[in-house]
Amino acid sequence: MAHKQIGRDIDPYLTTTEYLDANHPLVRSTADTLTRGTTGDVERVGRIYHYVRDLPYDILASFRYLAEGKRSASDVIEHGVAFCMGKASSFVALSRAAGVPARVAFQTLASPDKEFLSPQVRGLWGSKTGRPLPGHSVGEAYLNGRWAVPACQRPPTRILTRGSD
């Protein structure tokens, strides 16, 4: 798969890591199933995006498997629930397994009332309005010479793009 160079070696964006375990059999088989019959990176990423987007957003259930030391993308796929970190890591690992360069990025959220958190998690987080959230994780894929940011955590309106970094 030929990719336009992004100003440095592209290999790190295709590499498997401890947490982004793109070579894990479950990640590979899931990526293969999702991308079977696709003809390009945009279509592959679109299918991966919809799969990850549709994983139930469940912070408490995710914390249960995280507490057991299960932190890799394959663990997310196995458990079938995630919040932003798990969704970002599974998106990146699946994209890499499909041959598409991808990375995890972080954003700051402006959400003083934390309306996206379940009442139980909001209670654990503290009801103090304005308490900042830690960095919000997103997965980015390199498509058509730019980093694309699918919003895997919430229903999409579109894939946002950024300039090269």
SEPA-513337 format. One record per atom (N, C-alpha, C, O): residue number from 1; residue in one letter; atom name; x, y, z. Coordinates in steps of 0.2 Angstrom, whole numbers, plus 5000, padded with zeros to 4 digits. Example, Ala and Ser with C-alpha at 12.3 -4.5 7.8 and 13.67 -1.06 7.14 Angstrom:
 num residuo atomo    u    v    w
   1       A     N 5066 4972 5039
   1       A    CA 5062 4978 5039
   1       A     C 5066 4984 5039
   1       A     O 5071 4983 5042
   2       S     N 5064 4989 5035
   2       S    CA 5068 4995 5036
   2       S     C 5064 5000 5039
   2       S     O 5067 5006 5040
This chain:
 num residuo atomo    u    v    w
   1       M     N 5004 4994 5000
   1       M    CA 5000 5000 5000
   1       M     C 5004 5006 5000
   1       M     O 5008 5007 5005
   2       A     N 5004 5010 4995
   2       A    CA 5008 5016 4994
   2       A     C 5005 5022 4998
   2       A     O 4999 5024 4997
   3       H     N 5008 5026 5002
   3       H    CA 5006 5032 5006
   3       H     C 5010 5037 5004
   3       H     O 5016 5037 5004
   4       K     N 5007 5043 5003
   4       K    CA 5011 5049 5002
   4       K     C 5015 5050 5009
   4       K     O 5012 5050 5014
   5       Q     N 5021 5052 5008
   5       Q    CA 5026 5053 5014
   5       Q     C 5023 5059 5018
   5       Q     O 5020 5064 5015
   6       I     N 5023 5058 5025
   6       I    CA 5020 5063 5029
   6       I     C 5026 5067 5033
   6       I     O 5025 5070 5038
   7       G     N 5031 5068 5029
   7       G    CA 5037 5072 5032
   7       G     C 5042 5068 5036
   7       G     O 5047 5071 5039
   8       R     N 5040 5062 5037
   8       R    CA 5045 5058 5041
   8       R     C 5043 5051 5040
   8       R     O 5038 5049 5036
   9       D     N 5047 5046 5043
   9       D    CA 5045 5039 5042
   9       D     C 5038 5037 5044
   9       D     O 5036 5039 5049
  10       I     N 5035 5034 5039
  10       I    CA 5028 5032 5041
  10       I     C 5027 5026 5045
  10       I     O 5022 5024 5047
  11       D     N 5033 5022 5045
  11       D    CA 5032 5015 5049
  11       D     C 5029 5016 5056
  11       D     O 5026 5011 5058
  12       P     N 5031 5021 5060
  12       P    CA 5028 5021 5067
  12       P     C 5020 5021 5067
  12       P     O 5017 5019 5071
  13       Y     N 5017 5023 5061
  13       Y    CA 5010 5024 5061
  13       Y     C 5007 5018 5058
  13       Y     O 5001 5017 5058
  14       L     N 5011 5013 5057
  14       L    CA 5009 5006 5055
  14       L     C 5011 5000 5059
  14       L     O 5009 4995 5058
  15       T     N 5015 5002 5064
  15       T    CA 5018 4997 5069
  15       T     C 5013 4995 5074
  15       T     O 5009 4999 5077
  16       T     N 5014 4989 5076
  16       T    CA 5010 4986 5082
  16       T     C 5014 4988 5088
  16       T     O 5020 4988 5088
  17       T     N 5010 4989 5094
  17       T    CA 5013 4991 5100
  17       T     C 5010 4987 5105
  17       T     O 5005 4983 5104
  18       E     N 5012 4987 5111
  18       E    CA 5009 4984 5117
  18       E     C 5001 4985 5118
  18       E     O 4997 4981 5119
  19       Y     N 5000 4991 5117
  19       Y    CA 4993 4993 5118
  19       Y     C 4989 4994 5111
  19       Y     O 4983 4992 5111
  20       L     N 4992 4996 5106
  20       L    CA 4990 4996 5099
  20       L     C 4992 4989 5095
  20       L     O 4995 4990 5091
  21       D     N 4989 4984 5098
  21       D    CA 4991 4977 5096
  21       D     C 4988 4975 5089
  21       D     O 4984 4970 5089
  22       A     N 4990 4978 5084
  22       A    CA 4987 4977 5077
  22       A     C 4989 4970 5074
  22       A     O 4985 4968 5070
  23       N     N 4994 4967 5077
  23       N    CA 4996 4960 5075
  23       N     C 4992 4955 5079
  23       N     O 4993 4949 5078
  24       H     N 4988 4957 5084
  24       H    CA 4985 4952 5088
  24       H     C 4980 4948 5083
  24       H     O 4976 4951 5079
  25       P     N 4979 4942 5084
  25       P    CA 4974 4938 5080
  25       P     C 4967 4941 5080
  25       P     O 4964 4941 5074
  26       L     N 4965 4943 5085
  26       L    CA 4958 4946 5086
  26       L     C 4957 4952 5082
  26       L     O 4952 4953 5078
  27       V     N 4962 4956 5083
  27       V    CA 4962 4963 5079
  27       V     C 4963 4962 5072
  27       V     O 4959 4965 5068
  28       R     N 4968 4957 5070
  28       R    CA 4968 4956 5062
  28       R     C 4962 4953 5059
  28       R     O 4960 4955 5054
  29       S     N 4959 4948 5063
  29       S    CA 4953 4945 5060
  29       S     C 4947 4950 5060
  29       S     O 4943 4950 5055
  30       T     N 4947 4954 5065
  30       T    CA 4941 4959 5065
  30       T     C 4943 4964 5059
  30       T     O 4938 4966 5055
  31       A     N 4949 4966 5058
  31       A    CA 4950 4971 5053
  31       A     C 4949 4968 5046
  31       A     O 4946 4971 5041
  32       D     N 4951 4961 5045
  32       D    CA 4950 4958 5039
  32       D     C 4943 4957 5037
  32       D     O 4940 4958 5032
  33       T     N 4939 4955 5042
  33       T    CA 4931 4955 5041
  33       T     C 4928 4962 5040
  33       T     O 4924 4962 5035
  34       L     N 4930 4967 5043
  34       L    CA 4927 4973 5042
  34       L     C 4929 4976 5035
  34       L     O 4925 4980 5032
  35       T     N 4935 4975 5033
  35       T    CA 4937 4978 5027
  35       T     C 4937 4973 5020
  35       T     O 4939 4976 5015
  36       R     N 4935 4967 5021
  36       R    CA 4934 4963 5015
  36       R     C 4930 4966 5010
  36       R     O 4925 4969 5011
  37       G     N 4933 4966 5004
  37       G    CA 4929 4969 4998
  37       G     C 4930 4976 4997
  37       G     O 4927 4979 4992
  38       T     N 4934 4980 5001
  38       T    CA 4935 4987 5001
  38       T     C 4940 4988 4995
  38       T     O 4944 4984 4994
  39       T     N 4940 4994 4992
  39       T    CA 4945 4996 4987
  39       T     C 4949 5001 4989
  39       T     O 4954 5003 4985
  40       G     N 4949 5005 4994
  40       G    CA 4954 5010 4996
  40       G     C 4953 5011 5004
  40       G     O 4949 5009 5007
  41       D     N 4958 5016 5006
  41       D    CA 4959 5017 5013
  41       D     C 4953 5021 5016
  41       D     O 4951 5019 5021
  42       V     N 4950 5025 5012
  42       V    CA 4944 5029 5014
  42       V     C 4939 5024 5016
  42       V     O 4935 5025 5021
  43       E     N 4937 5019 5012
  43       E    CA 4932 5015 5013
  43       E     C 4934 5010 5019
  43       E     O 4930 5008 5023
  44       R     N 4940 5008 5019
  44       R    CA 4942 5004 5025
  44       R     C 4941 5007 5031
  44       R     O 4938 5005 5036
  45       V     N 4944 5014 5032
  45       V    CA 4943 5018 5038
  45       V     C 4936 5019 5039
  45       V     O 4934 5019 5045
  46       G     N 4932 5020 5034
  46       G    CA 4924 5021 5036
  46       G     C 4921 5015 5039
  46       G     O 4917 5016 5044
  47       R     N 4923 5009 5037
  47       R    CA 4920 5003 5040
  47       R     C 4923 5002 5047
  47       R     O 4919 5000 5052
  48       I     N 4929 5003 5048
  48       I    CA 4932 5003 5055
  48       I     C 4929 5008 5059
  48       I     O 4927 5007 5065
  49       Y     N 4928 5014 5057
  49       Y    CA 4925 5019 5060
  49       Y     C 4918 5017 5063
  49       Y     O 4917 5018 5069
  50       H     N 4914 5015 5059
  50       H    CA 4907 5013 5061
  50       H     C 4907 5007 5066
  50       H     O 4903 5007 5070
  51       Y     N 4912 5003 5065
  51       Y    CA 4912 4997 5070
  51       Y     C 4914 5000 5077
  51       Y     O 4911 4998 5082
  52       V     N 4919 5004 5077
  52       V    CA 4921 5007 5083
  52       V     C 4916 5012 5086
  52       V     O 4915 5012 5092
  53       R     N 4913 5016 5082
  53       R    CA 4908 5020 5084
  53       R     C 4902 5017 5088
  53       R     O 4899 5019 5093
  54       D     N 4900 5011 5085
  54       D    CA 4895 5007 5087
  54       D     C 4896 5003 5093
  54       D     O 4892 5000 5096
  55       L     N 4902 5003 5096
  55       L    CA 4904 4999 5102
  55       L     C 4900 5003 5108
  55       L     O 4901 5009 5108
  56       P     N 4897 5000 5112
  56       P    CA 4894 5004 5117
  56       P     C 4899 5008 5121
  56       P     O 4904 5005 5123
  57       Y     N 4897 5014 5123
  57       Y    CA 4901 5019 5127
  57       Y     C 4899 5017 5134
  57       Y     O 4894 5020 5136
  58       D     N 4904 5014 5138
  58       D    CA 4902 5012 5144
  58       D     C 4908 5013 5149
  58       D     O 4913 5008 5148
  59       I     N 4909 5018 5152
  59       I    CA 4915 5019 5156
  59       I     C 4916 5014 5162
  59       I     O 4921 5012 5163
  60       L     N 4910 5013 5166
  60       L    CA 4911 5008 5171
  60       L     C 4913 5001 5169
  60       L     O 4917 4998 5172
  61       A     N 4910 4999 5164
  61       A    CA 4911 4992 5161
  61       A     C 4919 4992 5159
  61       A     O 4922 4987 5160
  62       S     N 4921 4997 5156
  62       S    CA 4928 4998 5154
  62       S     C 4933 4998 5159
  62       S     O 4938 4994 5159
  63       F     N 4931 5001 5165
  63       F    CA 4935 5002 5171
  63       F     C 4936 4995 5174
  63       F     O 4941 4993 5177
  64       R     N 4931 4991 5173
  64       R    CA 4931 4984 5176
  64       R     C 4937 4980 5173
  64       R     O 4941 4977 5176
  65       Y     N 4937 4980 5166
  65       Y    CA 4942 4976 5163
  65       Y     C 4949 4979 5163
  65       Y     O 4954 4976 5163
  66       L     N 4949 4986 5163
  66       L    CA 4955 4990 5164
  66       L     C 4958 4988 5171
  66       L     O 4964 4987 5172
  67       A     N 4954 4987 5176
  67       A    CA 4956 4985 5183
  67       A     C 4960 4978 5183
  67       A     O 4964 4977 5187
  68       E     N 4958 4974 5178
  68       E    CA 4961 4967 5178
  68       E     C 4967 4968 5174
  68       E     O 4970 4962 5173
  69       G     N 4969 4973 5172
  69       G    CA 4976 4974 5168
  69       G     C 4975 4973 5160
  69       G     O 4980 4972 5157
  70       K     N 4968 4973 5158
  70       K    CA 4967 4972 5151
  70       K     C 4966 4979 5148
  70       K     O 4961 4983 5148
  71       R     N 4972 4981 5144
  71       R    CA 4972 4988 5142
  71       R     C 4973 4989 5134
  71       R     O 4974 4994 5132
  72       S     N 4974 4983 5131
  72       S    CA 4976 4984 5124
  72       S     C 4970 4984 5119
  72       S     O 4964 4983 5122
  73       A     N 4971 4986 5113
  73       A    CA 4965 4986 5108
  73       A     C 4962 4980 5108
  73       A     O 4955 4979 5107
  74       S     N 4965 4974 5108
  74       S    CA 4962 4968 5107
  74       S     C 4958 4966 5113
  74       S     O 4952 4963 5113
  75       D     N 4959 4969 5119
  75       D    CA 4955 4968 5125
  75       D     C 4949 4972 5124
  75       D     O 4943 4970 5126
  76       V     N 4949 4978 5121
  76       V    CA 4943 4982 5120
  76       V     C 4938 4978 5115
  76       V     O 4932 4977 5116
  77       I     N 4941 4975 5110
  77       I    CA 4937 4972 5105
  77       I     C 4934 4965 5108
  77       I     O 4928 4964 5107
  78       E     N 4938 4962 5112
  78       E    CA 4935 4956 5116
  78       E     C 4930 4958 5120
  78       E     O 4925 4954 5121
  79       H     N 4930 4963 5124
  79       H    CA 4925 4965 5129
  79       H     C 4919 4969 5126
  79       H     O 4913 4968 5128
  80       G     N 4920 4972 5120
  80       G    CA 4915 4975 5116
  80       G     C 4912 4981 5119
  80       G     O 4906 4983 5117
  81       V     N 4915 4984 5124
  81       V    CA 4913 4991 5126
  81       V     C 4919 4995 5128
  81       V     O 4925 4992 5128
  82       A     N 4918 5002 5127
  82       A    CA 4924 5006 5128
  82       A     C 4922 5013 5130
  82       A     O 4916 5015 5129
  83       F     N 4926 5017 5132
  83       F    CA 4925 5024 5132
  83       F     C 4931 5027 5127
  83       F     O 4934 5023 5124
  84       C     N 4932 5034 5127
  84       C    CA 4937 5037 5122
  84       C     C 4943 5033 5121
  84       C     O 4946 5032 5116
  85       M     N 4947 5031 5127
  85       M    CA 4953 5028 5126
  85       M     C 4953 5022 5122
  85       M     O 4957 5021 5118
  86       G     N 4948 5018 5124
  86       G    CA 4948 5011 5121
  86       G     C 4945 5012 5114
  86       G     O 4948 5008 5109
  87       K     N 4941 5016 5113
  87       K    CA 4939 5018 5106
  87       K     C 4944 5020 5101
  87       K     O 4945 5018 5096
  88       A     N 4948 5025 5104
  88       A    CA 4954 5027 5100
  88       A     C 4959 5022 5099
  88       A     O 4961 5021 5093
  89       S     N 4961 5018 5104
  89       S    CA 4966 5013 5103
  89       S     C 4963 5007 5098
  89       S     O 4967 5005 5094
  90       S     N 4957 5005 5099
  90       S    CA 4955 5000 5094
  90       S     C 4954 5003 5087
  90       S     O 4955 4999 5082
  91       F     N 4952 5009 5086
  91       F    CA 4952 5012 5080
  91       F     C 4959 5012 5076
  91       F     O 4960 5010 5071
  92       V     N 4964 5014 5080
  92       V    CA 4971 5014 5078
  92       V     C 4973 5007 5076
  92       V     O 4976 5006 5071
  93       A     N 4972 5003 5081
  93       A    CA 4975 4996 5079
  93       A     C 4972 4993 5073
  93       A     O 4975 4989 5069
  94       L     N 4965 4993 5073
  94       L    CA 4961 4991 5067
  94       L     C 4964 4994 5061
  94       L     O 4964 4991 5056
  95       S     N 4964 5000 5061
  95       S    CA 4967 5004 5055
  95       S     C 4974 5002 5053
  95       S     O 4975 5000 5047
  96       R     N 4978 5001 5058
  96       R    CA 4985 4998 5056
  96       R     C 4985 4991 5053
  96       R     O 4988 4990 5049
  97       A     N 4980 4987 5056
  97       A    CA 4980 4980 5054
  97       A     C 4977 4980 5047
  97       A     O 4979 4975 5043
  98       A     N 4973 4985 5045
  98       A    CA 4971 4986 5038
  98       A     C 4976 4989 5033
  98       A     O 4974 4990 5027
  99       G     N 4982 4991 5036
  99       G    CA 4987 4994 5032
  99       G     C 4986 5002 5031
  99       G     O 4989 5005 5027
 100       V     N 4982 5005 5035
 100       V    CA 4981 5012 5035
 100       V     C 4985 5015 5041
 100       V     O 4984 5013 5047
 101       P     N 4989 5020 5039
 101       P    CA 4993 5023 5045
 101       P     C 4988 5027 5050
 101       P     O 4983 5030 5047
 102       A     N 4989 5026 5056
 102       A    CA 4985 5029 5061
 102       A     C 4989 5030 5067
 102       A     O 4994 5028 5069
 103       R     N 4986 5035 5071
 103       R    CA 4989 5037 5078
 103       R     C 4983 5039 5083
 103       R     O 4978 5040 5081
 104       V     N 4985 5039 5089
 104       V    CA 4981 5042 5094
 104       V     C 4983 5049 5095
 104       V     O 4989 5051 5096
 105       A     N 4978 5053 5096
 105       A    CA 4979 5060 5098
 105       A     C 4974 5062 5104
 105       A     O 4970 5058 5106
 106       F     N 4976 5068 5107
 106       F    CA 4972 5070 5113
 106       F     C 4969 5077 5111
 106       F     O 4972 5081 5108
 107       Q     N 4963 5078 5114
 107       Q    CA 4960 5084 5114
 107       Q     C 4958 5086 5121
 107       Q     O 4957 5082 5125
 108       T     N 4956 5093 5122
 108       T    CA 4953 5095 5128
 108       T     C 4946 5096 5126
 108       T     O 4944 5100 5121
 109       L     N 4942 5094 5131
 109       L    CA 4934 5095 5130
 109       L     C 4932 5100 5134
 109       L     O 4934 5101 5139
 110       A     N 4927 5104 5131
 110       A    CA 4924 5109 5134
 110       A     C 4917 5107 5136
 110       A     O 4912 5107 5131
 111       S     N 4916 5104 5141
 111       S    CA 4909 5101 5143
 111       S     C 4908 5101 5151
 111       S     O 4909 5097 5154
 112       P     N 4907 5107 5153
 112       P    CA 4907 5109 5160
 112       P     C 4902 5104 5164
 112       P     O 4903 5103 5170
 113       D     N 4896 5102 5161
 113       D    CA 4891 5098 5164
 113       D     C 4892 5091 5163
 113       D     O 4888 5087 5166
 114       K     N 4897 5089 5159
 114       K    CA 4898 5082 5158
 114       K     C 4892 5078 5156
 114       K     O 4891 5072 5159
 115       E     N 4888 5081 5152
 115       E    CA 4882 5077 5150
 115       E     C 4883 5071 5147
 115       E     O 4878 5067 5147
 116       F     N 4888 5069 5144
 116       F    CA 4890 5063 5141
 116       F     C 4891 5057 5146
 116       F     O 4891 5051 5144
 117       L     N 4893 5059 5152
 117       L    CA 4894 5054 5157
 117       L     C 4888 5051 5160
 117       L     O 4883 5055 5161
 118       S     N 4888 5045 5161
 118       S    CA 4882 5042 5165
 118       S     C 4881 5045 5172
 118       S     O 4886 5047 5174
 119       P     N 4875 5045 5175
 119       P    CA 4874 5047 5181
 119       P     C 4879 5044 5186
 119       P     O 4882 5048 5191
 120       Q     N 4880 5038 5186
 120       Q    CA 4885 5034 5191
 120       Q     C 4892 5037 5190
 120       Q     O 4895 5039 5195
 121       V     N 4894 5038 5184
 121       V    CA 4901 5040 5183
 121       V     C 4902 5048 5185
 121       V     O 4907 5050 5188
 122       R     N 4896 5052 5183
 122       R    CA 4896 5059 5185
 122       R     C 4897 5059 5192
 122       R     O 4900 5064 5195
 123       G     N 4893 5055 5196
 123       G    CA 4894 5055 5203
 123       G     C 4901 5053 5206
 123       G     O 4903 5057 5211
 124       L     N 4904 5049 5203
 124       L    CA 4911 5047 5204
 124       L     C 4916 5053 5203
 124       L     O 4921 5054 5206
 125       W     N 4915 5056 5197
 125       W    CA 4919 5061 5195
 125       W     C 4918 5067 5199
 125       W     O 4923 5071 5200
 126       G     N 4912 5068 5202
 126       G    CA 4911 5074 5206
 126       G     C 4906 5079 5202
 126       G     O 4907 5080 5196
 127       S     N 4901 5081 5205
 127       S    CA 4896 5085 5202
 127       S     C 4899 5092 5201
 127       S     O 4895 5097 5199
 128       K     N 4905 5094 5203
 128       K    CA 4907 5101 5203
 128       K     C 4907 5103 5196
 128       K     O 4912 5101 5192
 129       T     N 4903 5108 5194
 129       T    CA 4903 5110 5187
 129       T     C 4909 5114 5186
 129       T     O 4912 5118 5190
 130       G     N 4912 5113 5180
 130       G    CA 4918 5116 5178
 130       G     C 4924 5112 5179
 130       G     O 4930 5114 5177
 131       R     N 4924 5107 5183
 131       R    CA 4930 5103 5184
 131       R     C 4933 5100 5177
 131       R     O 4929 5097 5174
 132       P     N 4939 5101 5176
 132       P    CA 4941 5099 5169
 132       P     C 4942 5092 5168
 132       P     O 4943 5088 5173
 133       L     N 4941 5090 5162
 133       L    CA 4942 5083 5160
 133       L     C 4949 5082 5159
 133       L     O 4953 5086 5156
 134       P     N 4952 5076 5160
 134       P    CA 4959 5074 5157
 134       P     C 4958 5074 5149
 134       P     O 4953 5075 5147
 135       G     N 4964 5074 5146
 135       G    CA 4964 5073 5139
 135       G     C 4959 5068 5136
 135       G     O 4959 5063 5138
 136       H     N 4956 5070 5131
 136       H    CA 4951 5066 5127
 136       H     C 4955 5063 5122
 136       H     O 4958 5066 5118
 137       S     N 4954 5056 5121
 137       S    CA 4958 5052 5116
 137       S     C 4954 5051 5110
 137       S     O 4948 5050 5110
 138       V     N 4957 5052 5104
 138       V    CA 4954 5051 5098
 138       V     C 4959 5047 5093
 138       V     O 4965 5048 5094
 139       G     N 4956 5043 5089
 139       G    CA 4960 5040 5084
 139       G     C 4960 5044 5077
 139       G     O 4955 5047 5075
 140       E     N 4966 5045 5074
 140       E    CA 4967 5048 5068
 140       E     C 4970 5043 5063
 140       E     O 4974 5039 5064
 141       A     N 4967 5044 5057
 141       A    CA 4970 5040 5051
 141       A     C 4973 5045 5046
 141       A     O 4970 5050 5045
 142       Y     N 4978 5042 5042
 142       Y    CA 4981 5046 5037
 142       Y     C 4978 5045 5030
 142       Y     O 4979 5039 5028
 143       L     N 4974 5049 5028
 143       L    CA 4970 5048 5022
 143       L     C 4971 5054 5017
 143       L     O 4970 5060 5019
 144       N     N 4972 5052 5011
 144       N    CA 4973 5057 5006
 144       N     C 4978 5063 5007
 144       N     O 4976 5069 5006
 145       G     N 4983 5061 5011
 145       G    CA 4988 5066 5012
 145       G     C 4987 5070 5018
 145       G     O 4990 5075 5019
 146       R     N 4982 5069 5022
 146       R    CA 4980 5072 5028
 146       R     C 4978 5068 5034
 146       R     O 4976 5062 5033
 147       W     N 4978 5070 5040
 147       W    CA 4976 5066 5046
 147       W     C 4968 5068 5046
 147       W     O 4966 5073 5047
 148       A     N 4965 5062 5046
 148       A    CA 4957 5063 5047
 148       A     C 4956 5061 5054
 148       A     O 4958 5056 5057
 149       V     N 4951 5064 5057
 149       V    CA 4949 5063 5064
 149       V     C 4942 5060 5064
 149       V     O 4937 5064 5065
 150       P     N 4940 5054 5064
 150       P    CA 4934 5051 5065
 150       P     C 4932 5052 5072
 150       P     O 4935 5050 5077
 151       A     N 4926 5055 5073
 151       A    CA 4923 5055 5080
 151       A     C 4920 5049 5083
 151       A     O 4914 5048 5083
 152       C     N 4924 5044 5084
 152       C    CA 4922 5037 5086
 152       C     C 4917 5037 5092
 152       C     O 4914 5032 5093
 153       Q     N 4918 5042 5096
 153       Q    CA 4915 5042 5103
 153       Q     C 4907 5043 5103
 153       Q     O 4903 5041 5107
 154       R     N 4905 5047 5098
 154       R    CA 4898 5049 5098
 154       R     C 4896 5048 5090
 154       R     O 4900 5048 5086
 155       P     N 4889 5048 5089
 155       P    CA 4887 5048 5082
 155       P     C 4890 5053 5078
 155       P     O 4890 5059 5080
 156       P     N 4892 5052 5072
 156       P    CA 4896 5056 5068
 156       P     C 4891 5061 5064
 156       P     O 4886 5060 5063
 157       T     N 4894 5067 5063
 157       T    CA 4891 5071 5058
 157       T     C 4895 5072 5052
 157       T     O 4893 5072 5046
 158       R     N 4902 5071 5053
 158       R    CA 4906 5070 5047
 158       R     C 4913 5068 5050
 158       R     O 4914 5069 5056
 159       I     N 4918 5067 5045
 159       I    CA 4925 5065 5047
 159       I     C 4928 5072 5047
 159       I     O 4929 5075 5041
 160       L     N 4931 5074 5052
 160       L    CA 4935 5081 5052
 160       L     C 4942 5080 5050
 160       L     O 4944 5074 5051
 161       T     N 4945 5084 5047
 161       T    CA 4952 5084 5044
 161       T     C 4956 5089 5047
 161       T     O 4953 5095 5048
 162       R     N 4962 5088 5048
 162       R    CA 4967 5093 5050
 162       R     C 4972 5093 5045
 162       R     O 4973 5089 5041
 163       G     N 4976 5098 5045
 163       G    CA 4982 5099 5041
 163       G     C 4987 5094 5043
 163       G     O 4987 5091 5048
 164       S     N 4993 5093 5039
 164       S    CA 4998 5089 5041
 164       S     C 5002 5092 5047
 164       S     O 5001 5098 5048
 165       D     N 5005 5088 5051
 165       D    CA 5008 5090 5057
 165       D     C 5015 5091 5056
 165       D     O 5019 5093 5061
